[in-house]
Amino acid sequence: MDFSQLTEYFVVVVLVACLVIGYILKTGFDFIPNKYIPTILACVGAILNGIVSGPSVEAIVYGALMGLASTGLHQAFTRFVEGTKEAE
C-alpha cells in the first residue's frame, strides 16, 4: 500500500483544529452528547481540509478522516495522561 498520497492531503493544522474543537465541545457544551462529537468533527475536518487543500473529493475524505483521528488522538492522550486503562 502506498502512503505517499496520504501525506499529500494530511494537514496538521486541520487535525489540531479538530482536536481543539472536539475538546471545546466535550468540556464546554453539556447539551451535546459525546456520541455526536466524532460525527461533528468528521464534518468539520472535511470542510476545513476542503478549504485548505482545495475542494476535491480526496481532500474532503481525508479531512473527515483527520476529524475522526483527532477523536482517537484525544482519547489516547487522555488515557496516557490520566493513566487509565481500557475497561476489560
N, C-alpha and C positions, 0 to 999 in steps of 0.2 A: 504494500500500500504506500502511495506517495503522499507525504505530508507537506510537501513544498507549497501546494496550493492552499493548505490550511493557514500557513504563516502569511500568505498574501492578504488574507481577509481578517486575520486576527489583529484587533486593535485594542491595546492595553487600556486606552482611555475609556472605551466603551465598557470593558469589563469592570474597571474601577468605578465608573459612574453607576453601573447597575448594582455593584456591591454597596455603594453609599445609599442609593435609592432604596434598596432592599432593607438596609439597616434602619433607615428613617421610617419606612412603612411598618417594620416589625416593632419598633420601640415607640413611635410617635402616634400611630393611629390604631387605637384599640378596636375600632369598628370594622377593620379589615381582617378577616380570618387568615391565619397563617397558611392555610391550604391554597389561597389565591395568590400569594406572593410570587411563587415561581411563574405562574401564568402572566402576571403583570410584568415581571422582569423580562420574560421572553419577548413580550410585545415592545417594551421599552428598548431592549437591546436590538431588536430588529429595526426599529425606527431610527435609533441613533447610528447604527452601523450603516444603514441606508443613506443617511445624511453624510456621514464621514467618508465612506468609501465609494459613494455614488450609488444611485438607485439601480440595483441589479438583483436578480433572484439569489445569486450566490451571496451577496453582501447581506441581504435580509435574512437568509437562512443561517449564515454564520453569526450574525448579530443575535438571533434568537438563541443559538447555542451558547454564546457568551453570556447572555442573560441567565440562562439556566446554570451555566458553570459558576456564575457568581453566587448562586444559591448554595451550591455544593461547597464552594470555597468558604463561604460564611460558616457553614456547618462544621467543616473540618477545622477551621481556625478556632471556633468556639469550643469544640471538644478538646483541641490541643491546649488552649489557654486554661480552660476550667478543669482539665484533667479527667473529664468524664468519659466513660466508655459506652459503646452501644448497648442497648438493652438486649439481653440474651433470651 
